[in-house]
């Protein structure tokens, strides 16, 4: 990937939920909720704090996270959907 996030931002690959229910019903795109789960593919160096030192990032490449519903900026590269988020919009790491 050719994206390097700046400061306290991360780039995630959006993970789409399945398009079919367990009962076999297909869900149309218009009825789907926006995904809120993604895999971290790039991490910035961290924000510079008031003391002049970089604050460590809470996530690392490969983590699968949940993020705020309307957060970030959507981009598409090579047919893959990515999102650039501020680390404050990352809500939890799925373990």
Secondary structure, DSSP 8 states (H G I E B T S, - for coil): ------TTEEEEEE----SB-TTS-B--GGG-----EEEEEEE----B-TTSSB---S--TT-EEEE-TT-SEEEEETTEEEEEEEGGGEEEEE-
